[in-house]
């Protein structure tokens, strides 16, 4: 394959990656473990780590911090508050507003307002209970839940519920009810400052003696039962009688892995039981580590990964010379295929490439379907223009990584002027794409280092670090000199964008976007490897982070 060596391991199948296998990844490679989705096993895009948790999860996280006496002030923008409010109310006009209470208390002033009082009261039925349109009016259980939520919102806004609501709640006291309904009834009466009869608390403490034998779903139900039991005991003014030892052990094991909702329930239970502050230190540490700059919290447990992000992780491992075999990714691919997911051509090629490297099967035959896709001019254009250069390069790289590189026909590249950053990036994309596909000798002669070099020395003119690295890669591939002065330019144009929270060797998008990005990092690492590692951007094969070039 002509010119493959110059591709500096940009393809996953390059010999630079070493022997694929399932060996344990070295230290710097383990930062990618932070990006593994608990939802589906793929890696997720790192920019998600700068997104706050969804309103419901956010609510539980902030409530937990408040339970533990931690400050929960937020400086989130009005736009973000509006987005979160819209998401919450679209889920439920009553419970959605309860999720916004912690944000309102944390200083997000537009999360709730006086208009919400009118909206909530508009959901009160003539009988005194409230109806949540998202849940319907299906008997006392739904009515109690909706009423509890409505009174919670009104109380947060400094308002008292209607006397008719109190009358309706008291009318329910004569009938024995399940634990969850009794908890809602007791909590609603408490929000109305009305007495909660001791008879409502006639429930045994949910047991824990069989905890180790319970399946996960039953454990969640037992925790929720215990939380409801605690709410009732608090409402009648009693201290709950709980097996602190078992629940503290549950917290030790689950402080890092429990959902924000279940974490809140468990913390509330143990606070009510009188557990010491030391028990909650792992919870505080987790929540503080997941706090964003604006005071809200991220929720990594909810992030959904995808094959494309995982494929770029594998490309980065290849450039660094780390093992590529990853059973976890193979399992994710198997689950997705069993679900019947097909996806468009781009997704199918990404999955095929990912499966090949994740299994370590970089030798042997190529799936016939993939071969046909890579030979199809409707998939991989035979004529490349400035408009479709990125599509062609992306598809050609995927085909190379699937092992179908022999099907990549040399395209006709129509000439265009290199008079703008975008047109220059398109030309550089063609040069880099042809090189990565083993066709470096087919780069059009009108793409010259003389022209590219002028742009390579002006990183500020590009809207992203990735685009800039493509231009410098193409300049160097075509024989452009990267001397000391050029390296100084690269330090200013690239190194300053290194380092994301928990991901020290990854790079930000740039151009005003501080999000951390796998594709950008791939472009940066590929350039450094192409330059013989002189910039220190790629971690070593043993897993040590690369030396950081000084920003001047």
PyMOL commands that set and color helices and strands:
alter all, ss='L'
color gray80, all
select helices_A, chain A and resi 4-7+15-17+27-35+46-50+55-67+78-91+95-105+114-121+139-156+163-171+179-191+198-201+211-213+216-235+244-254+260-273+277-289+300-302+307-320+327-338+345-358+368-375+389-402+405-407+421-436+440-442+449-456+459-461+465-477+484-493+495-497+518-530
alter helices_A, ss='H'
color red, helices_A
select strands_A, chain A and resi 383-384+412-413+498-500+503-510+513-517
alter strands_A, ss='S'
color yellow, strands_A
deselect
rebuild
show_as cartoon
